[in-house]
Amino acid sequence: MTEMLFPTTFQKIIHASQYTVFILEAKKKQFAIYTTPTTGEFVQRLFTGKPYIRPQTLDLLGSICGGLEITPLQLVIHDVTEAIYYCKLFLTQPSNDHQKILEIDTRPSDGLSLALIYNLPVYSTQALLDKAESYQD
């Protein structure tokens, strides 16, 4: 990805029975990404430390990454079309005497949850910020 990236911060996470919304901010612009209520439940359990009885999909991904010595680096939110956001997760993996960078398409719900789990930096592109609808409280 060769575009300029802008640091993006979590401003608010709202969990309701019908949806979860992440309110994010970059370059003084706030925008909202809506996801499923199960994402909010996952995030709520993450913050409260209340474990699930059985491993969840993101737990599986964490185990796979650990087993393959893959480390999450950052999340980039790069586009939006008709309120559908597009993200890329960047990972690093040792390969002989260097680090290999992996660029993986991800759903925002998974990418933002991983960013919270691993305390990853989140970035937005200018193209995204130009297209994203501003969020007003």
N, CA, C and O atoms as CSV, one atom per row, in Angstrom:
chain,resi,resn,atom,element,x,y,z
A,1,MET,N,N,0.858,-1.174,0.000
A,1,MET,CA,C,0.000,0.000,0.000
A,1,MET,C,C,0.903,1.235,0.000
A,1,MET,O,O,1.753,1.391,0.877
A,2,THR,N,N,0.714,2.101,-0.979
A,2,THR,CA,C,1.605,3.246,-1.132
A,2,THR,C,C,0.962,4.573,-0.747
A,2,THR,O,O,1.620,5.612,-0.804
A,3,GLU,N,N,-0.298,4.558,-0.360
A,3,GLU,CA,C,-0.977,5.794,0.031
A,3,GLU,C,C,-0.497,6.279,1.387
A,3,GLU,O,O,-0.011,5.497,2.204
A,4,MET,N,N,-0.640,7.591,1.619
A,4,MET,CA,C,-0.327,8.148,2.927
A,4,MET,C,C,-1.368,7.637,3.923
A,4,MET,O,O,-2.562,7.584,3.627
A,5,LEU,N,N,-0.891,7.267,5.103
A,5,LEU,CA,C,-1.766,6.722,6.136
A,5,LEU,C,C,-1.875,7.711,7.295
A,5,LEU,O,O,-0.907,8.384,7.651
A,6,PHE,N,N,-3.077,7.785,7.876
A,6,PHE,CA,C,-3.328,8.697,8.983
A,6,PHE,C,C,-3.742,7.900,10.214
A,6,PHE,O,O,-4.632,7.053,10.135
A,7,PRO,N,N,-3.096,8.168,11.362
A,7,PRO,CA,C,-3.463,7.460,12.588
A,7,PRO,C,C,-4.957,7.611,12.865
A,7,PRO,O,O,-5.533,8.690,12.728
A,8,THR,N,N,-5.551,6.514,13.252
A,8,THR,CA,C,-6.991,6.463,13.493
A,8,THR,C,C,-7.223,5.921,14.898
A,8,THR,O,O,-6.650,4.902,15.283
A,9,THR,N,N,-8.061,6.604,15.654
A,9,THR,CA,C,-8.291,6.208,17.047
A,9,THR,C,C,-9.743,5.789,17.268
A,9,THR,O,O,-10.659,6.253,16.589
A,10,PHE,N,N,-9.919,4.898,18.237
A,10,PHE,CA,C,-11.251,4.505,18.680
A,10,PHE,C,C,-11.769,5.639,19.558
A,10,PHE,O,O,-11.125,6.013,20.538
A,11,GLN,N,N,-12.923,6.183,19.211
A,11,GLN,CA,C,-13.549,7.212,20.029
A,11,GLN,C,C,-14.622,6.614,20.933
A,11,GLN,O,O,-14.795,7.016,22.084
A,12,LYS,N,N,-15.334,5.642,20.373
A,12,LYS,CA,C,-16.442,5.047,21.109
A,12,LYS,C,C,-16.783,3.712,20.470
A,12,LYS,O,O,-16.620,3.532,19.263
A,13,ILE,N,N,-17.252,2.787,21.275
A,13,ILE,CA,C,-17.805,1.534,20.753
A,13,ILE,C,C,-19.179,1.392,21.383
A,13,ILE,O,O,-19.311,1.346,22.606
A,14,ILE,N,N,-20.187,1.324,20.548
A,14,ILE,CA,C,-21.566,1.233,21.033
A,14,ILE,C,C,-22.091,-0.157,20.689
A,14,ILE,O,O,-22.086,-0.577,19.532
A,15,HIS,N,N,-22.540,-0.855,21.722
A,15,HIS,CA,C,-23.064,-2.208,21.539
A,15,HIS,C,C,-24.558,-2.170,21.837
A,15,HIS,O,O,-24.968,-1.826,22.946
A,16,ALA,N,N,-25.375,-2.527,20.838
A,16,ALA,CA,C,-26.824,-2.582,21.003
A,16,ALA,C,C,-27.299,-3.978,20.598
A,16,ALA,O,O,-26.518,-4.788,20.098
A,17,SER,N,N,-28.563,-4.243,20.814
A,17,SER,CA,C,-29.071,-5.584,20.509
A,17,SER,C,C,-29.073,-5.888,19.006
A,17,SER,O,O,-28.988,-7.054,18.620
A,18,GLN,N,N,-29.167,-4.868,18.158
A,18,GLN,CA,C,-29.242,-5.083,16.713
A,18,GLN,C,C,-27.936,-4.811,15.971
A,18,GLN,O,O,-27.810,-5.188,14.806
A,19,TYR,N,N,-26.968,-4.170,16.609
A,19,TYR,CA,C,-25.728,-3.803,15.921
A,19,TYR,C,C,-24.647,-3.427,16.931
A,19,TYR,O,O,-24.912,-3.248,18.120
A,20,THR,N,N,-23.439,-3.315,16.426
A,20,THR,CA,C,-22.314,-2.726,17.149
A,20,THR,C,C,-21.760,-1.660,16.227
A,20,THR,O,O,-21.658,-1.879,15.020
A,21,VAL,N,N,-21.402,-0.520,16.771
A,21,VAL,CA,C,-20.819,0.534,15.948
A,21,VAL,C,C,-19.503,0.991,16.567
A,21,VAL,O,O,-19.427,1.285,17.759
A,22,PHE,N,N,-18.475,1.041,15.731
A,22,PHE,CA,C,-17.183,1.588,16.118
A,22,PHE,C,C,-17.141,3.027,15.611
A,22,PHE,O,O,-17.264,3.262,14.409
A,23,ILE,N,N,-16.970,3.979,16.501
A,23,ILE,CA,C,-16.793,5.373,16.114
A,23,ILE,C,C,-15.281,5.617,16.112
A,23,ILE,O,O,-14.618,5.511,17.144
A,24,LEU,N,N,-14.759,5.942,14.942
A,24,LEU,CA,C,-13.321,6.132,14.763
A,24,LEU,C,C,-13.048,7.574,14.354
A,24,LEU,O,O,-13.932,8.264,13.848
A,25,GLU,N,N,-11.813,8.022,14.579
A,25,GLU,CA,C,-11.448,9.386,14.190
A,25,GLU,C,C,-10.050,9.409,13.595
A,25,GLU,O,O,-9.117,8.796,14.114
A,26,ALA,N,N,-9.937,10.143,12.478
A,26,ALA,CA,C,-8.649,10.388,11.829
A,26,ALA,C,C,-8.702,11.789,11.232
A,26,ALA,O,O,-9.703,12.175,10.628
A,27,LYS,N,N,-7.646,12.533,11.398
A,27,LYS,CA,C,-7.566,13.900,10.865
A,27,LYS,C,C,-8.783,14.739,11.276
A,27,LYS,O,O,-9.325,15.496,10.471
A,28,LYS,N,N,-9.199,14.594,12.525
A,28,LYS,CA,C,-10.331,15.332,13.103
A,28,LYS,C,C,-11.673,15.009,12.451
A,28,LYS,O,O,-12.643,15.749,12.620
A,29,LYS,N,N,-11.727,13.913,11.713
A,29,LYS,CA,C,-12.987,13.464,11.128
A,29,LYS,C,C,-13.412,12.175,11.807
A,29,LYS,O,O,-12.647,11.213,11.873
A,30,GLN,N,N,-14.650,12.162,12.316
A,30,GLN,CA,C,-15.186,10.948,12.909
A,30,GLN,C,C,-16.061,10.241,11.881
A,30,GLN,O,O,-16.792,10.874,11.120
A,31,PHE,N,N,-15.968,8.893,11.878
A,31,PHE,CA,C,-16.817,8.092,11.004
A,31,PHE,C,C,-17.202,6.823,11.752
A,31,PHE,O,O,-16.525,6.405,12.692
A,32,ALA,N,N,-18.300,6.223,11.317
A,32,ALA,CA,C,-18.862,5.070,12.029
A,32,ALA,C,C,-18.824,3.825,11.145
A,32,ALA,O,O,-19.175,3.866,9.966
A,33,ILE,N,N,-18.392,2.731,11.741
A,33,ILE,CA,C,-18.428,1.436,11.067
A,33,ILE,C,C,-19.374,0.535,11.866
A,33,ILE,O,O,-19.123,0.217,13.029
A,34,TYR,N,N,-20.460,0.135,11.216
A,34,TYR,CA,C,-21.464,-0.714,11.852
A,34,TYR,C,C,-21.138,-2.178,11.597
A,34,TYR,O,O,-20.772,-2.558,10.485
A,35,THR,N,N,-21.274,-2.993,12.631
A,35,THR,CA,C,-21.038,-4.429,12.521
A,35,THR,C,C,-22.152,-5.164,13.268
A,35,THR,O,O,-23.134,-4.561,13.701
A,36,THR,N,N,-21.980,-6.444,13.403
A,36,THR,CA,C,-23.003,-7.278,14.034
A,36,THR,C,C,-22.981,-7.145,15.559
A,36,THR,O,O,-21.978,-6.723,16.133
A,37,PRO,N,N,-24.073,-7.501,16.202
A,37,PRO,CA,C,-24.084,-7.462,17.670
A,37,PRO,C,C,-23.098,-8.460,18.292
A,37,PRO,O,O,-22.634,-8.247,19.412
A,38,THR,N,N,-22.776,-9.541,17.582
A,38,THR,CA,C,-21.823,-10.504,18.141
A,38,THR,C,C,-20.429,-9.895,18.269
A,38,THR,O,O,-19.667,-10.280,19.157
A,39,THR,N,N,-20.086,-8.948,17.391
A,39,THR,CA,C,-18.807,-8.256,17.516
A,39,THR,C,C,-18.773,-7.466,18.820
A,39,THR,O,O,-17.763,-7.462,19.524
A,40,GLY,N,N,-19.865,-6.806,19.133
A,40,GLY,CA,C,-19.946,-6.050,20.386
A,40,GLY,C,C,-19.838,-6.938,21.599
A,40,GLY,O,O,-19.207,-6.576,22.592
A,41,GLU,N,N,-20.455,-8.104,21.521
A,41,GLU,CA,C,-20.355,-9.061,22.623
A,41,GLU,C,C,-18.905,-9.498,22.811
A,41,GLU,O,O,-18.420,-9.592,23.938
A,42,PHE,N,N,-18.212,-9.766,21.695
A,42,PHE,CA,C,-16.802,-10.163,21.761
A,42,PHE,C,C,-15.969,-9.051,22.404
A,42,PHE,O,O,-15.163,-9.315,23.296
A,43,VAL,N,N,-16.163,-7.815,21.953
A,43,VAL,CA,C,-15.401,-6.678,22.482
A,43,VAL,C,C,-15.707,-6.475,23.966
A,43,VAL,O,O,-14.803,-6.207,24.758
A,44,GLN,N,N,-16.975,-6.601,24.337
A,44,GLN,CA,C,-17.366,-6.455,25.738
A,44,GLN,C,C,-16.661,-7.506,26.597
A,44,GLN,O,O,-16.145,-7.184,27.667
A,45,ARG,N,N,-16.635,-8.735,26.145
A,45,ARG,CA,C,-15.943,-9.795,26.887
A,45,ARG,C,C,-14.438,-9.535,26.941
A,45,ARG,O,O,-13.789,-9.848,27.939
A,46,LEU,N,N,-13.887,-8.969,25.881
A,46,LEU,CA,C,-12.466,-8.627,25.852
A,46,LEU,C,C,-12.141,-7.602,26.940
A,46,LEU,O,O,-11.149,-7.745,27.654
A,47,PHE,N,N,-12.973,-6.575,27.065
A,47,PHE,CA,C,-12.725,-5.517,28.046
A,47,PHE,C,C,-12.998,-5.966,29.487
A,47,PHE,O,O,-12.352,-5.491,30.421
A,48,THR,N,N,-13.945,-6.870,29.660
A,48,THR,CA,C,-14.272,-7.315,31.019
A,48,THR,C,C,-13.454,-8.521,31.455
A,48,THR,O,O,-13.444,-8.878,32.633
A,49,GLY,N,N,-12.758,-9.157,30.491
A,49,GLY,CA,C,-11.962,-10.328,30.826
A,49,GLY,C,C,-12.794,-11.581,31.033
A,49,GLY,O,O,-12.283,-12.591,31.516
A,50,LYS,N,N,-14.078,-11.528,30.670
A,50,LYS,CA,C,-14.961,-12.685,30.831
A,50,LYS,C,C,-14.757,-13.632,29.658
A,50,LYS,O,O,-15.106,-13.290,28.528
A,51,PRO,N,N,-14.199,-14.815,29.899
A,51,PRO,CA,C,-13.891,-15.730,28.786
A,51,PRO,C,C,-15.140,-16.427,28.249
A,51,PRO,O,O,-16.143,-16.570,28.947
A,52,TYR,N,N,-15.050,-16.853,27.001
A,52,TYR,CA,C,-16.070,-17.715,26.420
A,52,TYR,C,C,-15.815,-19.131,26.919
A,52,TYR,O,O,-14.694,-19.470,27.300
A,53,ILE,N,N,-16.842,-19.943,26.916
A,53,ILE,CA,C,-16.699,-21.339,27.325
A,53,ILE,C,C,-15.837,-22.090,26.316
A,53,ILE,O,O,-15.017,-22.932,26.681
A,54,ARG,N,N,-16.042,-21.766,25.025
A,54,ARG,CA,C,-15.281,-22.407,23.954
A,54,ARG,C,C,-14.525,-21.345,23.170
A,54,ARG,O,O,-14.952,-20.191,23.140
A,55,PRO,N,N,-13.412,-21.703,22.536
A,55,PRO,CA,C,-12.662,-20.718,21.749
A,55,PRO,C,C,-13.506,-20.154,20.601
A,55,PRO,O,O,-14.320,-20.860,20.004
A,56,GLN,N,N,-13.296,-18.881,20.309
A,56,GLN,CA,C,-13.977,-18.204,19.214
A,56,GLN,C,C,-13.053,-18.132,17.996
A,56,GLN,O,O,-11.876,-18.482,18.081
A,57,THR,N,N,-13.590,-17.682,16.878
A,57,THR,CA,C,-12.816,-17.620,15.632
A,57,THR,C,C,-11.546,-16.791,15.794
A,57,THR,O,O,-10.488,-17.188,15.306
A,58,LEU,N,N,-11.632,-15.655,16.467
A,58,LEU,CA,C,-10.441,-14.824,16.647
A,58,LEU,C,C,-9.421,-15.499,17.569
A,58,LEU,O,O,-8.221,-15.259,17.437
A,59,ASP,N,N,-9.880,-16.329,18.488
A,59,ASP,CA,C,-8.962,-17.118,19.310
A,59,ASP,C,C,-8.212,-18.123,18.428
A,59,ASP,O,O,-7.009,-18.329,18.587
A,60,LEU,N,N,-8.936,-18.736,17.508
A,60,LEU,CA,C,-8.319,-19.672,16.567
A,60,LEU,C,C,-7.267,-18.959,15.728
A,60,LEU,O,O,-6.161,-19.466,15.542
A,61,LEU,N,N,-7.616,-17.784,15.225
A,61,LEU,CA,C,-6.661,-17.023,14.418
A,61,LEU,C,C,-5.410,-16.691,15.236
A,61,LEU,O,O,-4.293,-16.784,14.728
A,62,GLY,N,N,-5.595,-16.309,16.491
A,62,GLY,CA,C,-4.453,-16.022,17.362
A,62,GLY,C,C,-3.574,-17.247,17.557
A,62,GLY,O,O,-2.348,-17.136,17.561
A,63,SER,N,N,-4.186,-18.412,17.717
A,63,SER,CA,C,-3.416,-19.649,17.872
A,63,SER,C,C,-2.641,-19.994,16.609
A,63,SER,O,O,-1.490,-20.425,16.676
A,64,ILE,N,N,-3.276,-19.803,15.462
A,64,ILE,CA,C,-2.604,-20.074,14.193
A,64,ILE,C,C,-1.421,-19.125,14.017
A,64,ILE,O,O,-0.325,-19.550,13.652
A,65,CYS,N,N,-1.649,-17.838,14.276
A,65,CYS,CA,C,-0.559,-16.855,14.161
A,65,CYS,C,C,0.600,-17.217,15.081
A,65,CYS,O,O,1.760,-17.164,14.674
A,66,GLY,N,N,0.289,-17.580,16.307
A,66,GLY,CA,C,1.336,-17.957,17.255
A,66,GLY,C,C,2.106,-19.179,16.782
A,66,GLY,O,O,3.333,-19.220,16.871
A,67,GLY,N,N,1.389,-20.172,16.281
A,67,GLY,CA,C,2.033,-21.391,15.816
A,67,GLY,C,C,2.917,-21.185,14.598
A,67,GLY,O,O,3.905,-21.896,14.415
A,68,LEU,N,N,2.563,-20.215,13.766
A,68,LEU,CA,C,3.342,-19.936,12.556
A,68,LEU,C,C,4.303,-18.751,12.742
A,68,LEU,O,O,4.922,-18.281,11.787
A,69,GLU,N,N,4.411,-18.287,13.973
A,69,GLU,CA,C,5.275,-17.148,14.309
A,69,GLU,C,C,4.914,-15.894,13.518
A,69,GLU,O,O,5.787,-15.125,13.117
A,70,ILE,N,N,3.620,-15.701,13.302
A,70,ILE,CA,C,3.122,-14.521,12.607
A,70,ILE,C,C,2.709,-13.489,13.651
A,70,ILE,O,O,2.037,-13.811,14.631
A,71,THR,N,N,3.124,-12.239,13.424
A,71,THR,CA,C,2.800,-11.166,14.353
A,71,THR,C,C,1.983,-10.095,13.643
A,71,THR,O,O,2.416,-9.579,12.612
A,72,PRO,N,N,0.805,-9.749,14.174
A,72,PRO,CA,C,0.032,-8.653,13.586
A,72,PRO,C,C,0.783,-7.327,13.751
A,72,PRO,O,O,1.346,-7.050,14.811
A,73,LEU,N,N,0.784,-6.514,12.693
A,73,LEU,CA,C,1.495,-5.229,12.703
A,73,LEU,C,C,0.557,-4.036,12.780
A,73,LEU,O,O,0.701,-3.184,13.657
A,74,GLN,N,N,-0.401,-3.973,11.869
A,74,GLN,CA,C,-1.285,-2.815,11.802
A,74,GLN,C,C,-2.517,-3.138,10.976
A,74,GLN,O,O,-2.551,-4.116,10.229
A,75,LEU,N,N,-3.532,-2.287,11.130
A,75,LEU,CA,C,-4.762,-2.392,10.360
A,75,LEU,C,C,-4.914,-1.105,9.564
A,75,LEU,O,O,-4.733,-0.013,10.103
A,76,VAL,N,N,-5.244,-1.230,8.284
A,76,VAL,CA,C,-5.463,-0.060,7.438
A,76,VAL,C,C,-6.886,-0.119,6.874
A,76,VAL,O,O,-7.256,-1.071,6.187
A,77,ILE,N,N,-7.670,0.910,7.177
A,77,ILE,CA,C,-9.005,1.048,6.611
A,77,ILE,C,C,-8.815,1.886,5.350
A,77,ILE,O,O,-8.441,3.056,5.432
A,78,HIS,N,N,-9.068,1.296,4.193
A,78,HIS,CA,C,-8.655,1.970,2.962
A,78,HIS,C,C,-9.765,2.386,2.013
A,78,HIS,O,O,-9.513,3.167,1.096
A,79,ASP,N,N,-10.990,1.893,2.198
A,79,ASP,CA,C,-12.045,2.279,1.265
A,79,ASP,C,C,-13.408,2.061,1.891
A,79,ASP,O,O,-13.555,1.314,2.858
A,80,VAL,N,N,-14.406,2.730,1.322
A,80,VAL,CA,C,-15.802,2.538,1.695
A,80,VAL,C,C,-16.642,2.746,0.447
A,80,VAL,O,O,-16.418,3.679,-0.324
A,81,THR,N,N,-17.615,1.859,0.261
A,81,THR,CA,C,-18.557,1.960,-0.840
A,81,THR,C,C,-19.927,1.579,-0.304
A,81,THR,O,O,-20.118,0.466,0.184
A,82,GLU,N,N,-20.873,2.491,-0.394
A,82,GLU,CA,C,-22.233,2.248,0.084
A,82,GLU,C,C,-22.240,1.714,1.516
A,82,GLU,O,O,-22.916,0.730,1.815
A,83,ALA,N,N,-21.491,2.363,2.389
A,83,ALA,CA,C,-21.400,2.046,3.820
A,83,ALA,C,C,-20.713,0.706,4.108
A,83,ALA,O,O,-20.766,0.217,5.236
A,84,ILE,N,N,-20.077,0.116,3.109
A,84,ILE,CA,C,-19.297,-1.103,3.316
A,84,ILE,C,C,-17.827,-0.695,3.328
A,84,ILE,O,O,-17.301,-0.175,2.344
A,85,TYR,N,N,-17.180,-0.941,4.463
A,85,TYR,CA,C,-15.781,-0.552,4.641
A,85,TYR,C,C,-14.860,-1.713,4.276
A,85,TYR,O,O,-15.220,-2.883,4.402
A,86,TYR,N,N,-13.668,-1.355,3.823
A,86,TYR,CA,C,-12.667,-2.340,3.418
A,86,TYR,C,C,-11.380,-2.095,4.193
A,86,TYR,O,O,-10.916,-0.960,4.307
A,87,CYS,N,N,-10.811,-3.169,4.724
A,87,CYS,CA,C,-9.616,-3.082,5.567
A,87,CYS,C,C,-8.578,-4.099,5.104
A,87,CYS,O,O,-8.884,-5.113,4.476
A,88,LYS,N,N,-7.354,-3.777,5.443
A,88,LYS,CA,C,-6.247,-4.715,5.236
A,88,LYS,C,C,-5.509,-4.855,6.566
A,88,LYS,O,O,-5.220,-3.875,7.253
A,89,LEU,N,N,-5.220,-6.091,6.896
A,89,LEU,CA,C,-4.441,-6.410,8.084
A,89,LEU,C,C,-3.033,-6.741,7.612
A,89,LEU,O,O,-2.846,-7.564,6.716
A,90,PHE,N,N,-2.050,-6.100,8.216
A,90,PHE,CA,C,-0.656,-6.360,7.872
A,90,PHE,C,C,-0.035,-7.189,8.984
A,90,PHE,O,O,-0.173,-6.880,10.167
A,91,LEU,N,N,0.652,-8.249,8.575
A,91,LEU,CA,C,1.283,-9.193,9.496
A,91,LEU,C,C,2.743,-9.339,9.096
A,91,LEU,O,O,3.119,-9.032,7.964
A,92,THR,N,N,3.558,-9.805,10.020
A,92,THR,CA,C,4.944,-10.114,9.691
A,92,THR,C,C,5.230,-11.550,10.106
A,92,THR,O,O,4.706,-12.050,11.102
A,93,GLN,N,N,6.083,-12.204,9.306
A,93,GLN,CA,C,6.456,-13.594,9.570
A,93,GLN,C,C,7.936,-13.769,9.248
A,93,GLN,O,O,8.400,-13.326,8.197
A,94,PRO,N,N,8.683,-14.416,10.153
A,94,PRO,CA,C,10.090,-14.677,9.849
A,94,PRO,C,C,10.224,-15.577,8.624
A,94,PRO,O,O,9.481,-16.546,8.461
A,95,SER,N,N,11.190,-15.236,7.766
A,95,SER,CA,C,11.447,-16.032,6.571
A,95,SER,C,C,12.948,-16.015,6.321
A,95,SER,O,O,13.497,-15.022,5.843
A,96,ASN,N,N,13.604,-17.117,6.645
A,96,ASN,CA,C,15.070,-17.209,6.560
A,96,ASN,C,C,15.707,-16.107,7.399
A,96,ASN,O,O,15.565,-16.105,8.621
A,97,ASP,N,N,16.408,-15.169,6.760
A,97,ASP,CA,C,17.104,-14.136,7.528
A,97,ASP,C,C,16.407,-12.780,7.468
A,97,ASP,O,O,17.024,-11.758,7.770
A,98,HIS,N,N,15.124,-12.755,7.080
A,98,HIS,CA,C,14.399,-11.492,7.012
A,98,HIS,C,C,12.943,-11.689,7.452
A,98,HIS,O,O,12.510,-12.810,7.717
A,99,GLN,N,N,12.208,-10.594,7.524
A,99,GLN,CA,C,10.792,-10.645,7.879
A,99,GLN,C,C,9.959,-10.476,6.613
A,99,GLN,O,O,10.209,-9.576,5.811
A,100,LYS,N,N,8.986,-11.333,6.444
A,100,LYS,CA,C,8.074,-11.244,5.308
A,100,LYS,C,C,6.822,-10.500,5.775
A,100,LYS,O,O,6.255,-10.833,6.815
A,101,ILE,N,N,6.387,-9.488,5.004
A,101,ILE,CA,C,5.172,-8.747,5.329
A,101,ILE,C,C,4.015,-9.361,4.546
A,101,ILE,O,O,4.089,-9.529,3.329
A,102,LEU,N,N,2.957,-9.687,5.261
A,102,LEU,CA,C,1.753,-10.257,4.659
A,102,LEU,C,C,0.648,-9.203,4.692
A,102,LEU,O,O,0.456,-8.543,5.714
A,103,GLU,N,N,-0.066,-9.041,3.606
A,103,GLU,CA,C,-1.177,-8.096,3.501
A,103,GLU,C,C,-2.443,-8.900,3.258
A,103,GLU,O,O,-2.579,-9.550,2.222
A,104,ILE,N,N,-3.374,-8.860,4.212
A,104,ILE,CA,C,-4.560,-9.707,4.181
A,104,ILE,C,C,-5.822,-8.849,4.200
A,104,ILE,O,O,-5.966,-7.981,5.061
A,105,ASP,N,N,-6.732,-9.082,3.264
A,105,ASP,CA,C,-8.038,-8.412,3.311
A,105,ASP,C,C,-8.801,-8.941,4.518
A,105,ASP,O,O,-8.758,-10.134,4.818
A,106,THR,N,N,-9.492,-8.049,5.201
A,106,THR,CA,C,-10.272,-8.467,6.365
A,106,THR,C,C,-11.553,-7.652,6.470
A,106,THR,O,O,-11.629,-6.518,5.996
A,107,ARG,N,N,-12.539,-8.241,7.090
A,107,ARG,CA,C,-13.749,-7.485,7.411
A,107,ARG,C,C,-13.404,-6.502,8.509
A,107,ARG,O,O,-12.575,-6.804,9.368
A,108,PRO,N,N,-14.024,-5.327,8.503
A,108,PRO,CA,C,-13.746,-4.367,9.578
A,108,PRO,C,C,-14.031,-4.935,10.970
A,108,PRO,O,O,-13.294,-4.653,11.915
A,109,SER,N,N,-15.078,-5.721,11.101
A,109,SER,CA,C,-15.402,-6.265,12.426
A,109,SER,C,C,-14.255,-7.115,12.961
A,109,SER,O,O,-13.896,-7.002,14.133
A,110,ASP,N,N,-13.678,-7.960,12.118
A,110,ASP,CA,C,-12.558,-8.795,12.544
A,110,ASP,C,C,-11.298,-7.957,12.730
A,110,ASP,O,O,-10.584,-8.115,13.721
A,111,GLY,N,N,-11.026,-7.071,11.781
A,111,GLY,CA,C,-9.822,-6.247,11.855
A,111,GLY,C,C,-9.813,-5.346,13.082
A,111,GLY,O,O,-8.797,-5.241,13.768
A,112,LEU,N,N,-10.933,-4.701,13.359
A,112,LEU,CA,C,-10.994,-3.807,14.532
A,112,LEU,C,C,-10.914,-4.603,15.831
A,112,LEU,O,O,-10.299,-4.155,16.799
A,113,SER,N,N,-11.526,-5.768,15.852
A,113,SER,CA,C,-11.423,-6.617,17.047
A,113,SER,C,C,-9.978,-7.049,17.268
A,113,SER,O,O,-9.489,-7.021,18.398
A,114,LEU,N,N,-9.288,-7.449,16.193
A,114,LEU,CA,C,-7.871,-7.818,16.316
A,114,LEU,C,C,-7.023,-6.633,16.762
A,114,LEU,O,O,-6.092,-6.790,17.553
A,115,ALA,N,N,-7.346,-5.449,16.254
A,115,ALA,CA,C,-6.609,-4.251,16.672
A,115,ALA,C,C,-6.751,-4.038,18.177
A,115,ALA,O,O,-5.792,-3.646,18.843
A,116,LEU,N,N,-7.929,-4.291,18.708
A,116,LEU,CA,C,-8.133,-4.157,20.158
A,116,LEU,C,C,-7.395,-5.254,20.925
A,116,LEU,O,O,-6.768,-4.978,21.948
A,117,ILE,N,N,-7.464,-6.484,20.443
A,117,ILE,CA,C,-6.805,-7.605,21.121
A,117,ILE,C,C,-5.300,-7.393,21.190
A,117,ILE,O,O,-4.691,-7.560,22.247
A,118,TYR,N,N,-4.698,-7.023,20.057
A,118,TYR,CA,C,-3.239,-6.924,19.960
A,118,TYR,C,C,-2.709,-5.500,20.124
A,118,TYR,O,O,-1.515,-5.248,19.960
A,119,ASN,N,N,-3.613,-4.570,20.452
A,119,ASN,CA,C,-3.219,-3.161,20.605
A,119,ASN,C,C,-2.480,-2.665,19.358
A,119,ASN,O,O,-1.424,-2.039,19.448
A,120,LEU,N,N,-3.061,-2.961,18.198
A,120,LEU,CA,C,-2.447,-2.594,16.922
A,120,LEU,C,C,-2.757,-1.152,16.560
A,120,LEU,O,O,-3.826,-0.636,16.887
A,121,PRO,N,N,-1.823,-0.508,15.888
A,121,PRO,CA,C,-2.162,0.813,15.349
A,121,PRO,C,C,-3.155,0.640,14.201
A,121,PRO,O,O,-3.074,-0.308,13.421
A,122,VAL,N,N,-4.088,1.580,14.123
A,122,VAL,CA,C,-5.086,1.589,13.056
A,122,VAL,C,C,-4.846,2.852,12.240
A,122,VAL,O,O,-4.604,3.926,12.790
A,123,TYR,N,N,-4.916,2.706,10.912
A,123,TYR,CA,C,-4.698,3.836,10.018
A,123,TYR,C,C,-5.830,3.903,9.001
A,123,TYR,O,O,-6.476,2.903,8.687
A,124,SER,N,N,-6.049,5.115,8.498
A,124,SER,CA,C,-7.000,5.335,7.413
A,124,SER,C,C,-6.272,6.023,6.271
A,124,SER,O,O,-5.319,6.771,6.490
A,125,THR,N,N,-6.730,5.762,5.048
A,125,THR,CA,C,-6.166,6.447,3.892
A,125,THR,C,C,-6.953,7.731,3.628
A,125,THR,O,O,-8.084,7.880,4.092
A,126,GLN,N,N,-6.350,8.647,2.886
A,126,GLN,CA,C,-7.048,9.876,2.516
A,126,GLN,C,C,-8.268,9.549,1.661
A,126,GLN,O,O,-9.314,10.184,1.799
A,127,ALA,N,N,-8.137,8.563,0.781
A,127,ALA,CA,C,-9.268,8.163,-0.062
A,127,ALA,C,C,-10.460,7.752,0.794
A,127,ALA,O,O,-11.598,8.113,0.491
A,128,LEU,N,N,-10.207,7.008,1.849
A,128,LEU,CA,C,-11.284,6.613,2.753
A,128,LEU,C,C,-11.893,7.841,3.415
A,128,LEU,O,O,-13.114,7.999,3.443
A,129,LEU,N,N,-11.044,8.707,3.946
A,129,LEU,CA,C,-11.545,9.887,4.661
A,129,LEU,C,C,-12.350,10.798,3.740
A,129,LEU,O,O,-13.292,11.450,4.189
A,130,ASP,N,N,-11.994,10.851,2.472
A,130,ASP,CA,C,-12.746,11.654,1.517
A,130,ASP,C,C,-14.130,11.071,1.262
A,130,ASP,O,O,-15.081,11.814,1.022
A,131,LYS,N,N,-14.249,9.751,1.313
A,131,LYS,CA,C,-15.507,9.091,0.989
A,131,LYS,C,C,-16.391,8.786,2.208
A,131,LYS,O,O,-17.613,8.707,2.076
A,132,ALA,N,N,-15.790,8.615,3.380
A,132,ALA,CA,C,-16.552,8.219,4.568
A,132,ALA,C,C,-17.486,9.339,5.010
A,132,ALA,O,O,-17.121,10.515,5.014
A,133,GLU,N,N,-18.678,8.950,5.374
A,133,GLU,CA,C,-19.635,9.912,5.875
A,133,GLU,C,C,-19.252,10.321,7.290
A,133,GLU,O,O,-18.917,9.470,8.115
A,134,SER,N,N,-19.298,11.620,7.574
A,134,SER,CA,C,-18.950,12.107,8.910
A,134,SER,C,C,-19.971,11.651,9.925
A,134,SER,O,O,-21.170,11.632,9.647
A,135,TYR,N,N,-19.498,11.284,11.100
A,135,TYR,CA,C,-20.368,10.859,12.184
A,135,TYR,C,C,-20.586,12.046,13.118
A,135,TYR,O,O,-19.633,12.722,13.506
A,136,GLN,N,N,-21.820,12.289,13.468
A,136,GLN,CA,C,-22.163,13.349,14.426
A,136,GLN,C,C,-22.883,12.718,15.607
A,136,GLN,O,O,-23.826,11.948,15.421
A,137,ASP,N,N,-22.447,13.037,16.821
A,137,ASP,CA,C,-23.114,12.517,18.032
A,137,ASP,C,C,-24.551,12.951,18.092
A,137,ASP,O,O,-25.260,12.607,19.038
